[in-house]
Amino acid sequence: MKKDVHPDYHTITVAMTDGATFETRSTWGAEGDTLTLDIDPKSHPAWTGGAGRLVDTGGQVAKFNKRFGGFGLKS
């Protein structure tokens, strides 16, 4: 096996959005660094079941609705 081809694998601290922390091993950062999460399973709507809001950047939703708005189930 070749030497020095694998990244440094070390211990870091992960800080969740509610302030809880845990230690894990990772190749991210340096030994002892803290990775602060912006979104995690405790706060993300996909896991909490909360209503997500749709962010329309550049009018993509309006463009989609204009293009495909006529398609639908006829009653």
C-alpha positions in Angstrom: 0.0 0.0 0.0 1.2 3.5 -0.8 2.2 5.8 2.0 0.6 9.1 2.7 -2.4 8.6 0.3 -5.0 8.6 3.0 -6.3 11.8 4.7 -5.7 12.5 8.3 -8.4 10.8 10.4 -8.9 12.5 13.8 -11.4 13.4 16.5 -13.7 16.4 16.2 -16.7 17.8 18.1 -20.0 18.2 16.3 -22.4 20.9 17.7 -26.1 20.4 17.0 -28.5 23.2 16.5 -30.0 22.8 20.0 -26.5 23.1 21.6 -25.9 19.4 22.2 -22.4 18.1 21.2 -20.8 14.8 20.5 -17.4 13.6 19.5 -16.7 11.6 16.4 -13.8 10.8 14.1 -13.6 12.6 10.7 -11.3 13.9 8.0 -13.0 17.3 8.3 -10.9 20.1 9.9 -8.1 19.5 12.3 -7.8 17.6 15.6 -10.1 19.1 18.2 -12.0 21.4 15.8 -15.8 22.0 16.3 -18.2 21.5 13.4 -21.3 23.6 14.0 -24.4 22.4 12.1 -26.9 24.8 10.6 -29.5 22.1 10.0 -29.7 18.7 11.6 -32.3 15.9 12.1 -33.6 17.8 15.2 -34.5 20.9 13.2 -35.0 19.9 9.6 -38.6 19.7 8.4 -37.9 16.4 6.6 -37.4 14.7 9.9 -39.6 16.8 12.2 -42.7 16.7 10.0 -43.0 20.5 10.0 -44.2 22.5 7.1 -41.3 23.5 5.0 -41.4 26.8 3.1 -40.6 27.0 -0.5 -37.9 29.5 -1.5 -38.3 30.8 -5.0 -35.0 31.9 -6.3 -35.0 33.4 -9.7 -38.7 32.8 -10.3 -38.2 29.0 -10.9 -41.5 28.1 -9.2 -43.4 30.8 -11.3 -41.7 29.5 -14.4 -42.7 25.9 -13.6 -46.3 26.9 -12.8 -46.6 28.9 -16.1 -45.2 26.1 -18.1 -47.1 23.2 -16.5 -50.1 25.0 -14.9 -52.5 23.8 -17.5 -51.9 20.1 -16.7 -54.1 18.7 -14.1 -57.0 16.4 -13.4 -60.2 17.4 -14.9 -63.3 17.2 -12.7 
